[in-house]
Amino acid sequence: MLADLLQNTLDGLAAGASYAPVALGFALIFGVLRRANLSYGPAIMLGCYAAALAHGRFPGLGLGALAAIALLAAVLAGAYVERLCFAPHRRGSAVAAMVASFALWMQLEEIATLMLPRHVVAFPALYEGEPLAIAGLVLRVEALAAIATAAAVCALLAAILYRSRFGLAVRALVAAPLAAELSGIRPARVFFLVFALASAIGGTAGFLVAATDAQITPMMGLWLTFKGLLATMLGGLGSLPGAVAGALVLGLVEAHAQWFLGPQLRDFVVYLLLFSLLAAAPRWMRTPSPS
Amino acid sequence: MDAYAVSVLTNIGLLGFLALSAYLVLLAGEMSFGQQAFFGIGAYCGGMLTAMAGWPLPLAALAAMAAGAAAAVAVALPTLRLRGLYFAMATLAAAEMARIGFELLHWQVEVAGEPVGPDGTQGFRGIRWVFEAGLAPEGYAVLVWTALAAVTALLAVAERARLGATLRAVGEDPALAAALGLDVHRFKLGVIAASGGLAALGGVLFAHHNTYIEPRNFDVMLGVHGLAYALIGGLGTVFGALVGVALDVGLLEGVRVFQGYRMIVFGGLVALLLVLRPRGLLDEETVRWIGRRFS
């Protein structure tokens, strides 16, 4: 019993670590633009489809090259979404931006299925050996990679936001948009770069998830957007540490609920938790929300 | 008219109810990602009442609408003070719980020697009231469109009356509306109840059109489509929501040239449209402009 609890907690933390960068990218866009990007996951999915396509054409390509392709394609798709859905609505309606990003989601999903029409597409596996066994607990090597990636992404993002001029511009725009503009920061350019950064983070996370599962489906876009949205919501909208905390909580709750109640009730428990938290509205979830 | 055209027309009508319910919530100043749940509750309630309990469709539709309205109020009561994306996510969470609830719902009874009723993820087949009543597909399309026309007319009249002005005031500036002495919370609850009832009516008619429903029919994609229809059609008039549905289902599914590329065309079109017209095709200004031509 105790061993099960420990194993579930370990699995949950590993899952949470793979959600964390997904949530960070989503929260970064929301925190800076105050707009929810529903196309966040589908753009990452398109990146993974590009990598899968390259893997099929050129089987000799290594994981590093495929990851670079996935990242680049995700950033390009993200830039396309930003230009068409967010740049035009920067001063306007948040609802219009969100619905436009939903429309592009449909588009990206169809492009992906036209690229590779089979529902399940093989993806190169990250690791094909046995999982590690430590003191009676099982730890997948992929989980270690997820944890290391999450830590690296957090450190890198913190360095960018708090140690670079670009980070200063981002923080200035969030804290005081008008003052930032008056001191020569160009919001359109910063927002575009934030989008590219978020897509790169998401692309890394998505590639890792795809390589862990060794397959991708068109449902991946929905999955990524939902995990990002759920984790960001649980941790408080727009907060980056909150997004990481939310991702870990989401992973833990899912792992335990799956073990005790099964997969259907696992999702039910997650939504019930979110609904109850929203209804109770604790202080960390009460950041002002636009639209 | 060929069978395909009739089915496209019926589908436009069915989705019209969903778009209208999303439109009502948008007018009240909120955004719901969860209208598909009330559509689903309507479909399951209505289907169970006609197929399992042997009720006639009109009576079952009324009961299903009441259930949809009650469910919408139950979701809104603890969450209505949330704003923007928070409210949208709360409705999404509630709708996903409802969908999983449909997946867990197993309740079958013997009807004419065969088990009938919801069977979890296997779905709910045999909702045959329309077939047994001897209604042809054309007749059913007329029935759907009559119901939709009645609802639309009702809403159009309400919109031109004081009620419409109140609704827009509550949606656009709740603080000002409250200062004018309106009970904003109760008013919004009323609108949300109506939107739940409308979505449920669409669901009942959907279930009896398809004769088979499954939990997957009522996933978040359906709700977000409804929301998108209302927004691209325009928030200026009740007809906007129907224009939105007609644009997607009628134009793109009806015109077979786009087969296989439908979503690429539709997605790009909607995103561009929203750049040019962020409040949809028939926004308030356009509606006023058209109104002046005819007065």
Interface residues (C-beta under 8 A of the other chain):
Chain A: A36 L38 L84 C85 P88 H89 G92 S93 A94 V95 A96 A97 V99 A100 F102 A103 L104 W105 M106 Q107 L108 E109 E110 I111 L114 L229 M233 L237 Q264 L265 D267 F268 Y271 L272 L274 F275 L278 A279 A281 M285 S289 P290 S291
Chain B: L26 M31 P78 T79 R81 L82 R83 G84 L85 Y86 M89 A90 A93 A94 E96 M97 I100 G101 E103 L104 V224 L227 A228 L231 I232 G260 Y261 R262 M263 I264 F266 G267 G268 L269 V270 A271 L272 L274 V275 P278 R279
